[in-house]
Amino acid sequence: MRKAFLLGAGLGTRLQPLTHTLPKPLIPFANRPLMTHVLDHCIAAGISDFAINTHHLHEAWHQAFPEGSYRGAKLTFFHEPILLETGGGIKNIAEWINGDPILVYNGDIITDLPIDRLMTGHMASNNVATLATQDHGPALHLAIEGHRITDIRGLVNGQEGQHQFTGIYCIDAEILDLIPADEKISVIPAFLELIKRGQLGAYHVKGTPQWLDLGTRESYLEASFSMTPEVHAEADIAPSAQITNSWIGPGCTVEDGAHIQDSILWAGSSVLRDAQLTNCIVHSTSPVTGVHQDADL
C-alpha cells in the first residue's frame, strides 16, 4: 500500500476563530503545520503518494506546499467547492485511486498508532475496509466480534458499542461501488453495508498509543503543551522579553518588556513592548499590545 487520502476539507468550526486564518490541518502544532506530522507518520510507514481534499481557505494548501510535494512524496489536491463529506470525498478521487488499496487518515489528529500493521493486516484479509479502533475514548460507537465490526451506533443489529473509531482506516477500491456519485454523503452507509456482508474489519490498537484530537481550542492547547514548548530559531526575541512555557513560531517578533506565558504564537506574529499574554493563541499578523488572558488574538 503506497497511497493515502488525507482529509483536509473540514470547516474547523469548533476551532474558530483560529480557522478563520488557516484550514484546521494547517494550524501550527509544535511550530510547524499539523498536516506535516500526519505526512511524516504516513511516509515512515511507506506511503509515497497522497491525495488531500480541500475546501475552506483552499489556497492556503498551495502556499504551504507550493511544489505539490513533501519530503519527496507527491501531493495531489482535490478541491471541493461544495463539501462532499467522507464518502463523497472518497468517490471524488476514484480516478486517483485507480483500483489501488489506500489508507484514509483524518487530517486533524496526532497519533503514533502503528499504521504499518494496520495496512499489513488489511492487505492480508478479505476485508473491503479495515478500521483502526481502540477500547477507550468518548465515542464508543463500534461493536466488534473478533476482528470484525458488527455494528456502528446500533444501526445494523442494535448492538451496543465498546470501541472507538480512531479516524484512520484502509479501504479497497471496491468500496467505491457502495458510494453514489456526485453526492454529499458520509462513508458510514458504505460501512454499514460492509457489516452486512461481513467485510468490515477491525484492527484493534493494543495499549495506549498517543491519539490526540485537535478539534477544539482546549484539546489544541492540551496537545501542544503535552510536549516541551520551544522558541523557534527564526524568532526575534528582545533581551528583556520573558517567555515562559510558550511556543513561539518562526518569524515572530517579541519586543522589550513583553511577558508571554503558557501561550502559542503562530508564525509571523508580533507582540509589542510591555504586552502581557497568558494562555493566549496569537494567530493573526496584527501586532498585539496590552494585557490578555485566555484570548485568541
Secondary structure, 3 states (H helix, E strand, C coil): CCEEEEECCCCCHHHCCHHHCCCHHHCEECCEEHHHHHHHHHHHCCCCEEEEEECCCCHHHHHHCCCCEECCEEEEEEECCCCCHHHHHHHHCHHHHCCCCEEEEECCEEECCCHHHHHHHHHCCCCCEEEEEECCCCCCCEEEECCEEEEECCCCCCCCCCEEEEEEEEECHHHHHHCCCCCCCCCHHHHHHHHHHCCEEEEECCCCCCEEECCCHHHHHHHHCCCCCCECCCCEECCCCEEECCEECCCCEECCCCEEECCEECCCCEECCCCEEECCEECCCCCECCEEECCEC
